[in-house]
Amino acid sequence: MLEITVTLDSHLEEPLYLQLYSFLKKEMVEGRLTPDTKLPSKRKLSTHLGISQTTVETAYQQLIAEGYVKSEPRKGLFVNKLEMDIFPIKKEHVAARDNFQQSPLPNSIIVDFGHGNIALNEFPFSIWRKLTIQSLYEEESHLLLSGHRQGDLPLRVEIAKYLYQSRGVRCEPDQIIIGAGTQYMVTFLTMLLGRERVYAMENPGFHRSREAFRDQGVKLLGISLDQDGIKMEDLRESEATVAYVTPSHQFPLGMVMPISRRMELLKWANETDSFIIEDDYDGEFRYTGRPIPSLQGLDHQGRVIYLGTFSKSLIPSLRISFMVLPPPLLSRYQNRFSIYKQTVSRLHQQTLYLFMNEGHWSRHLQKMRTTYRRKQSTLLTLITEKFGNQVTVIGVDSGLHILLEVHNSMTESELINHAEKVGVKVYPTSVYYDVNTYSLNPMVLIGYGGVTESEIHNGITLLQKAWELF
Ligand SMILES: Cc1ncc(COP(=O)(O)O)c(C=O)c1O
């Protein structure tokens, strides 16, 4: 039986499970743990290393989720065969679709400023585990059968309450449709709204939705932005009758759409018989000023389709997102699309329902707001301290990422490659632009949700060196 010996240090800020996970991943990538090797059981490894079984379990789960390890029923966990060619290949043209794939990070990366990451060490593992088990009691055996196509009602009731209180969305649970991710929602909406319509999106905008629209074969126009968000004159001049926007925190530039632009957008939709898809992906995290309620809350004519997700505020792997349909679209959905079954597991729905209903959700959100605010403030302080006026920071009002325009005459790919050489992963912004429309000064995207404060410190110090900013 394989023994694994690793020095884990509980004094480090990095949690033990991450230390164990990184160690095992390194051993696999570097070939010391070979494919098909059986890993020790949770119990054995936890006794051997003097750590809890939960720590081992969490590290193992992460390795399984990332494909490093496979679980074989009744046999145990085995090292997977790694395709070495999935490790990042450097390419000049970052806007290629291939670059949207999330490759495992090279082993040399010390700090990953990925914008899709969240603070894993703050996830309430024990509560979630307890509620997951509770959802599996025999009295709940009905959950093993198919549920309501829109998602289970108790969860929709909780979501409606939360949306009203936290985001100013006015809706009945009947208007909510739960589904596995924003891209699924976008795909579904093109069917519901019709593929003959012309769609518009912010340019730059959320690349995953853009590709989902394109793959549906609809005509999609990129509309440029000014400091308040989507440019109304360009939208008005276009033939679009559906506009996809991120008003609470423009993705990726980060501006918050002011009320005047929101009213203009609603006016456009009313006058042109159009719809607005409001993607409110991280609207819970706002750091300056008062919370700005959703666009949906201002809409009295049934023009706004609200999209929400638990990916940023809870965990991305849950794959629970939802849309709120305005009444005219709801009847079309019920008449024409009721054949489509729900895509999210009822067990996860029930766990999330219990989590919300018992008050854990609002506590978690409160906690995460404080955590992310603190991380952002550490990041901004360090950027000012180390980079001074050699950079411009963009989009600090909300969310889990900022953009950094670096004035050192490096191109976007040079900034990324130089950072990677010192072990720091920062991300391109050009991928969010329509082809050939990226003409700005080089900018990189820095997510801070998934990094610890000491990693932020380390990362910014290394970037100062990599980008020669002294
Ligand atoms: C702009 C935007 N919308 C939506 C999402 C969430 O997508 P999903 O619900 O598929 O996880 C993200 C996550 O990164 C995002 O950046």
The ligand as a Gaussian input file, in Angstrom:
#p B3LYP/6-31G(d) Opt

LIG

0 1
 C      -20.215000      37.710000     -16.662000
 C      -20.502000      36.396000     -16.016000
 N      -21.749000      35.913000     -16.063000
 C      -22.063000      34.740000     -15.488000
 C      -21.109000      33.987000     -14.831000
 C      -21.520000      32.700000     -14.186000
 O      -21.609000      31.658000     -15.047000
 P      -22.225000      30.253000     -14.526000
 O      -23.550000      30.567000     -13.934000
 O      -22.334000      29.450000     -15.770000
 O      -21.241000      29.685000     -13.583000
 C      -19.800000      34.444000     -14.740000
 C      -18.782000      33.652000     -14.055000
 O      -17.593000      33.833000     -14.180000
 C      -19.483000      35.676000     -15.353000
 O      -18.233000      36.170000     -15.304000

